[in-house]
Amino acid sequence: MKALVQDLLVDAATRAWPDIDIPADPHVERTRDAAHGDFASNLAMQLTKAARRNPREIAQAIVDQLGDDERIARVEIAGPGFINFFLAPAAFRSVIDQVIEAGEAYGRSSEGAGRKVLIEFVSANPTGPLHVGHGRQAAIGDCLARLYEAIGWQVTREFYYNDAGNQIEMLARSVAARCAGLTPEDADWPEGGYRGEYLADLAAAYLEGATVVADDREVTGAADPNDMQAIREFAVAYLRREQDEDLRAFGVVFDNYALESALYANGSVEATVEALVAAGHTYEADGALWLKTTDYDDDKDRVMRKAEGGYTYFVPDVAYHRAKWERGFTHAINVQGADHHGTIARVRAGLQALDIGIPQGWPAYVLHQMVTVMRGGEEVKLSKRAGSYVTVRDLIDEVGRDATRYFLVARKSDSHLTFDIDLARSQSEDNPVYYIQYAHARIASVFRQLAEQGLAYDRDSADMTRLDSEHEQRLITALSRFPEVVAAAAADSAVQSVAHYLRDTADAFHSYYNAQKFVIEDTGLRNARLTLITAARQVIANGLALLGVSAPERM
């Protein structure tokens, strides 16, 4: 319906002001107060300078050119020049046909057709099971990818990690200690070593000579507990495989994996540093090589190469993102924890300092806050398997994939999230994912009742003009909003908008269900109501699919 209003406005404004360039998609928004109509536009105010008229005069000229349309009940000019549209019932009812005819495609568009986006998320180093923060990142990143795909973009999901460095060295030492029969309680346990039970399984698999396949590698364990290189390689492959198993259980699959070590091996890091030096954006001081990040709004310059040798951690990040740009991803999004906030300015500064056309603000970032897990009113802090934190697998095992995914995206990413296990497991309207799925299952049950009474649904005999109750209007309005919600959620990286929308739509349906009967004798009205809830079932299913949540037929 928003697109309908935009099209009418463009057509009328073009006729009223043929010598002015009219925006192809004028600003139109739903009104908050029904007294101001269903939609309002400030197009007249946008054209003030070009038309050299006051906004109300411009608005009147546009309204005079609108003509008659059965979908528009009336149009009013309000305030300084807003054009308010009051839609006719026929316009709302047409949404039902649009939903049913489009099916799974309803809410999707070709807005981003031909464009590419790389979304990097999770990117956990292979040192242990994925924790709930990784889970929130996985849910946000995957849902964001689904949203971009829904509006026509070609999406690449990428996982970036380091298979070398201090963390991996400590992992190898911890596994070696397990191979030697030590436990974290022993005095000889490596200081700062990893402590989870997963290490015992990993060490046993290594000593048994198990073979693991992960990403681009296949590694077989050995009986030698002193071969640190063999232990290191086996541990990385073993834990990467475990991470992917957890992610697949979560409904998340990646298109590509990138290694920090590969950036050193293929010369990307060194080449990036040389390019920054050649561009004149570095200097030597105190034996170190510095990048002039203050030239790009950073609060201070940053060391690139330390005096004692070796590059600081943000340098390979610059090389990695340079590679993203050179791969053709002029739009890239990083989903990361809020603790990465400090690296954004220096990475972007390094990319701009390369002088290869990378714009300010690239890549885009979606940062998420921490997750607190609660059960019985108390915080859950430990997982036996991980040893020091709650894992994604813990949540999936406790409440299932659907509830886990929904709860992890239901709040704005920059808000702290409390994950209440008891609420996620409850079967009540207080549990939003249950409430939404129950709406879908309830609709399916109506059609089972219909069949049990020997009746058949016939859309052709539906008298849609009889859908005139307050509950029907509310539900139809909710269905009409879905394409707008999808487009805005993708544009704003606001996956929680889809979760909130589904909760509101489910509430509109449940209110309708409690107020009306569907399997009634009146054929025209019965089939009209069945047509409406058929559309509602489709929209709910489409929205749940964007969140990676199932739409059950029975509950």
Number of C-alpha atoms within 10 A of each C-alpha: 20 17 13 11 21 21 15 18 26 19 15 19 26 17 16 19 16 10 10 13 11 18 15 11 13 18 14 19 16 17 15 11 9 10 9 19 19 19 22 24 23 18 25 26 19 17 21 16 11 12 16 9 14 15 23 19 16 22 27 16 17 24 20 12 16 18 10 9 12 11 18 19 15 14 17 16 20 13 8 14 21 19 26 25 22 18 20 15 17 14 17 17 21 15 19 21 14 13 23 19 12 13 15 15 14 21 22 20 17 11 13 15 12 9 14 19 20 23 25 26 24 25 20 17 21 23 22 25 25 26 20 23 23 23 25 28 26 28 27 31 27 27 26 26 25 20 28 27 22 23 20 18 20 16 20 17 19 19 18 17 16 18 22 16 10 9 16 19 18 18 24 27 21 27 30 24 23 21 23 12 11 17 19 18 8 10 9 10 18 18 11 10 17 23 23 20 16 18 27 20 14 21 24 16 21 27 16 13 15 15 15 21 14 16 12 7 11 13 20 19 23 18 15 14 18 14 12 15 11 18 29 21 19 29 28 25 23 27 22 24 17 19 22 18 15 19 21 12 15 22 16 17 16 16 10 12 14 16 17 18 15 15 18 14 11 10 11 18 23 16 14 21 23 13 16 19 17 11 12 12 17 21 14 13 10 8 11 17 19 19 25 22 23 14 14 18 13 18 11 13 18 20 22 24 19 14 14 8 11 10 18 13 12 17 21 23 20 23 24 22 19 22 15 16 20 12 10 13 20 16 15 20 21 20 25 25 21 14 11 12 13 10 14 16 17 25 24 24 24 27 26 22 23 21 13 12 10 17 12 12 12 20 22 16 19 20 19 25 18 18 19 17 19 16 12 10 10 10 13 16 13 13 16 14 20 20 18 14 19 23 25 25 24 18 21 18 11 15 16 16 19 21 22 27 25 24 23 23 26 20 19 18 25 13 12 13 21 15 20 19 20 14 19 23 16 14 14 13 15 11 18 25 29 21 19 25 25 22 29 26 17 21 21 17 15 17 19 13 13 16 13 10 10 8 15 12 17 14 17 11 13 19 16 22 12 13 17 11 11 9 19 22 17 16 23 23 19 19 27 23 17 23 20 15 19 24 19 16 18 21 14 11 24 23 30 22 20 24 22 16 19 27 21 16 24 26 19 22 26 20 15 19 18 9 10 13 11 19 20 14 9 9 17 19 20 22 23 23 24 22 22 25 27 19 25 26 25 21 27 22 21 23 24 21 16 22 24 20 21 18 21 14 15 12 12
